[in-house]
């Protein structure tokens, strides 16, 4: 007669155990000042290395010309294309950049500060003007005051977790309040990793490639602009930013290997 044998249920999978351990320590690690400082240092060092190993193409826009022609100015780009933007700051230009008030944006803001930018926290303006005033009025006022003091400012045009590659009203309202030109910038890298699952298809630049900076005529917002004009300027900025971004990637695609500045 066969002996009855009890079969024990399978134990927990090792990968599940590892995930549970990670979930239990993820929160404390994210709140750790030491971990945050280390991440800021590592990210900053990596971006500096990428910048040093990606020479710009011939014909790439010299950011110093923007300082000469438009300062103080409002520079803007798209989410997902903004990681290397601090390296566009010309020597001697004070630049104040807006970052979201979300916890996710804190690391980005601290990296930007380490790379020489000043920062303010606030919303870029999703939806109607009234919602901008409720969410980001304080930050927009800080940027307006910075421009009045002769500093330039930077604000990402599209709204975090909104519709990618479509400008919000915040940057347009800043142009109206300050009277300063809004300069669209496309800053692209030939070697990059696209994070396909992110809402903005974030492009992580990689070392040992080439880069290019493309700009166009600025968007000027009249101080007496009504809602219809503000919307028209928002559409104009969207179209110009998409154009300079596409132009930047197109130049990289068709450039000869030796075509570097």
C-alpha positions as CSV (number, residue, x, y, z in Angstrom):
1,X,0.0,0.0,0.0
2,X,1.3,3.4,-0.9
3,X,2.2,5.6,2.0
4,X,0.2,8.8,2.2
5,X,2.5,11.8,1.9
6,X,1.5,15.3,2.7
7,X,2.7,17.8,0.1
8,X,3.5,21.2,1.5
9,X,2.2,24.2,-0.4
10,X,4.8,26.0,-2.4
11,X,6.6,28.7,-0.5
12,X,6.6,32.3,-1.6
13,X,8.5,33.1,-4.7
14,X,11.8,34.7,-4.2
15,X,11.0,37.6,-6.5
16,X,7.8,38.3,-4.6
17,X,9.8,38.4,-1.4
18,X,12.3,40.8,-2.9
19,X,9.5,43.1,-4.2
20,X,7.9,43.1,-0.7
21,X,11.3,44.1,0.8
22,X,11.7,46.8,-1.7
23,X,8.2,48.2,-1.1
24,X,9.0,48.3,2.6
25,X,12.2,50.3,2.3
26,X,11.2,52.5,-0.8
27,X,9.4,55.1,1.2
28,X,12.1,55.7,3.9
29,X,14.7,55.8,1.2
30,X,12.8,58.4,-0.8
31,X,12.5,60.5,2.3
32,X,16.2,60.2,3.3
33,X,18.2,63.4,2.9
34,X,21.4,61.4,2.5
35,X,19.9,59.3,-0.4
36,X,18.5,62.4,-2.1
37,X,21.8,64.2,-1.9
38,X,23.6,61.2,-3.3
39,X,21.1,61.0,-6.2
40,X,21.5,64.7,-7.0
41,X,25.2,64.3,-7.1
42,X,25.1,61.2,-9.3
43,X,22.6,62.7,-11.7
44,X,24.4,65.9,-12.0
45,X,27.7,64.1,-12.6
46,X,26.1,62.0,-15.3
47,X,24.6,65.0,-17.1
48,X,27.9,66.8,-17.0
49,X,29.6,63.8,-18.6
50,X,27.0,63.6,-21.3
51,X,27.4,67.3,-22.0
52,X,31.2,66.9,-22.3
53,X,31.0,64.0,-24.7
54,X,28.3,65.4,-27.1
55,X,29.8,68.2,-29.2
56,X,27.4,70.4,-30.9
57,X,26.8,70.4,-34.7
58,X,28.0,73.2,-36.9
59,X,25.2,75.7,-37.2
60,X,23.9,74.9,-33.7
61,X,22.5,78.0,-32.0
62,X,24.9,79.7,-29.6
63,X,22.9,80.4,-26.4
64,X,25.1,83.5,-25.9
65,X,23.3,85.1,-28.8
66,X,20.0,84.7,-27.0
67,X,21.5,86.6,-24.0
68,X,22.7,89.3,-26.4
69,X,19.5,89.7,-28.4
70,X,16.7,89.1,-25.9
71,X,17.9,89.3,-22.3
72,X,16.1,89.2,-20.0
73,X,14.1,86.5,-21.8
74,X,11.8,83.5,-21.1
75,X,13.2,80.3,-22.5
76,X,10.9,77.2,-22.9
77,X,11.1,73.6,-24.1
78,X,9.0,70.5,-23.8
79,X,8.8,68.0,-21.0
80,X,10.9,65.0,-21.8
81,X,13.4,67.2,-23.7
82,X,14.5,69.3,-20.8
83,X,17.1,67.2,-18.9
84,X,20.1,69.0,-20.4
85,X,18.5,72.5,-20.5
86,X,20.8,73.8,-17.6
87,X,23.7,73.6,-20.0
88,X,22.1,76.2,-22.3
89,X,22.7,78.9,-19.7
90,X,25.4,81.3,-21.0
91,X,28.2,82.3,-18.7
92,X,27.1,85.2,-16.5
93,X,23.3,84.8,-17.2
94,X,21.2,84.5,-14.1
95,X,18.4,82.0,-14.9
96,X,15.4,81.3,-12.7
97,X,13.5,78.1,-13.6
98,X,10.0,77.0,-12.6
99,X,9.6,73.4,-11.3
100,X,6.4,71.7,-10.3
101,X,5.5,71.6,-6.6
102,X,5.1,67.8,-6.8
103,X,7.4,65.5,-4.8
104,X,8.6,64.0,-8.1
105,X,9.9,67.3,-9.3
106,X,12.0,68.0,-6.2
107,X,14.9,65.9,-7.4
108,X,14.9,67.7,-10.8
109,X,14.9,71.1,-9.1
110,X,17.8,70.2,-6.9
111,X,19.8,68.9,-9.8
112,X,19.1,72.2,-11.7
113,X,20.3,74.2,-8.7
114,X,23.5,72.1,-8.6
115,X,24.0,72.9,-12.2
116,X,23.7,76.7,-11.6
117,X,20.0,77.6,-12.0
118,X,17.8,79.3,-9.4
119,X,14.4,77.7,-8.9
120,X,10.9,78.5,-7.9
121,X,8.1,75.9,-7.4
122,X,4.7,76.1,-8.9
123,X,2.2,74.9,-11.6
124,X,2.8,75.8,-15.2
125,X,-1.0,76.4,-15.7
126,X,-3.3,73.6,-16.8
127,X,-6.6,74.7,-18.3
128,X,-8.3,78.0,-17.7
129,X,-6.6,81.2,-16.5
130,X,-8.5,81.1,-13.3
131,X,-7.0,77.7,-12.5
132,X,-3.6,79.1,-13.3
133,X,-4.2,81.9,-10.7
134,X,-5.2,79.4,-8.1
135,X,-2.3,77.0,-8.7
136,X,0.8,78.9,-9.9
137,X,0.2,82.6,-9.4
138,X,2.9,82.8,-6.7
139,X,5.5,81.1,-8.9
140,X,4.5,83.2,-11.9
141,X,4.8,86.4,-9.8
142,X,8.3,85.3,-8.7
143,X,9.3,84.8,-12.3
144,X,7.9,88.1,-13.3
145,X,9.8,89.8,-10.5
146,X,13.0,88.0,-11.6
147,X,12.6,89.3,-15.2
148,X,12.0,92.8,-13.8
149,X,15.3,92.5,-12.0
150,X,17.1,91.6,-15.2
151,X,17.2,87.9,-14.7
152,X,16.1,85.5,-17.4
153,X,13.6,82.7,-16.7
154,X,12.8,79.2,-17.8
155,X,9.5,77.3,-17.8
156,X,8.6,74.0,-19.5
157,X,5.8,74.7,-21.9
158,X,3.6,71.6,-21.6
159,X,1.9,70.6,-18.3
160,X,3.1,67.7,-16.3
161,X,1.0,64.6,-16.9
162,X,-1.2,66.6,-19.3
163,X,-1.2,66.5,-23.1
164,X,2.4,66.2,-24.2
165,X,3.7,68.7,-26.8
166,X,0.9,71.2,-26.2
167,X,1.7,74.4,-24.5
168,X,-0.1,75.5,-21.4
169,X,-1.3,79.0,-20.6
170,X,1.2,79.6,-17.8
171,X,4.2,80.5,-20.0
172,X,1.9,82.7,-22.2
173,X,0.6,84.6,-19.2
174,X,4.2,85.2,-18.0
175,X,4.9,86.7,-21.4
176,X,2.0,89.0,-21.0
177,X,2.7,90.0,-17.4
178,X,6.4,90.7,-18.1
179,X,6.4,91.9,-21.7
180,X,9.5,89.8,-22.3
181,X,10.0,87.5,-25.4
182,X,9.3,83.7,-25.1
183,X,12.1,81.8,-26.9
184,X,11.3,78.2,-28.0
185,X,14.3,75.9,-27.8
186,X,14.9,72.5,-29.2
187,X,18.0,70.7,-27.6
188,X,18.5,67.2,-29.0
189,X,21.0,64.4,-28.8
190,X,21.9,61.8,-31.4
191,X,22.3,59.0,-28.8
192,X,19.3,58.7,-26.4
193,X,17.1,56.3,-24.6
194,X,13.4,57.0,-25.0
195,X,11.3,56.0,-22.0
196,X,8.3,54.8,-23.9
197,X,6.0,54.3,-20.9
198,X,6.3,57.8,-19.6
199,X,3.6,60.3,-20.5
200,X,6.1,62.7,-22.2
201,X,8.3,60.0,-23.8
202,X,11.3,61.3,-21.8
203,X,14.5,61.2,-23.8
204,X,17.5,60.2,-21.7
205,X,20.7,61.5,-23.5
206,X,23.6,59.1,-23.7
207,X,27.3,59.8,-23.9
208,X,29.5,59.9,-27.0
209,X,27.1,61.3,-29.5
210,X,26.4,64.7,-30.9
211,X,24.0,67.5,-29.9
212,X,22.3,70.5,-31.5
213,X,20.4,73.6,-30.3
214,X,17.7,75.1,-32.5
215,X,15.7,78.2,-31.8
216,X,13.3,80.4,-33.8
217,X,11.7,83.9,-33.6
218,X,10.3,84.4,-30.1
219,X,6.6,84.6,-29.2
220,X,5.6,88.1,-28.1
221,X,2.5,88.5,-26.0
222,X,0.9,92.0,-25.9
223,X,0.3,93.4,-22.4
224,X,-3.4,94.0,-23.4
225,X,-3.9,90.5,-24.8
226,X,-7.5,89.2,-24.1
227,X,-8.4,85.5,-23.8
228,X,-8.6,85.1,-27.6
229,X,-5.1,86.5,-28.1
230,X,-3.7,84.4,-25.2
231,X,-5.1,81.3,-26.8
232,X,-3.7,82.3,-30.2
233,X,-0.3,82.8,-28.7
234,X,-0.5,79.4,-26.9
235,X,-1.2,77.8,-30.2
236,X,1.7,79.7,-31.8
237,X,4.1,78.6,-29.1
238,X,3.0,75.0,-29.5
239,X,3.6,75.1,-33.3
240,X,7.0,76.8,-32.9
241,X,8.2,74.4,-30.2
242,X,7.2,71.4,-32.2
243,X,9.0,72.9,-35.3
244,X,12.3,73.5,-33.5
245,X,12.2,70.1,-31.8
246,X,11.6,68.4,-35.2
247,X,14.3,70.5,-36.8
248,X,16.8,69.6,-34.1
249,X,16.3,65.8,-34.5
250,X,16.2,66.2,-38.3
251,X,19.6,67.9,-38.3
252,X,21.1,65.1,-36.2
253,X,19.7,62.5,-38.5
254,X,21.2,64.0,-41.6
255,X,24.4,65.4,-40.3
256,X,27.7,64.0,-41.5
257,X,29.9,62.4,-38.9
258,X,32.5,65.2,-39.0
259,X,30.0,68.0,-38.8
260,X,30.7,69.3,-35.3
261,X,31.5,72.8,-34.1
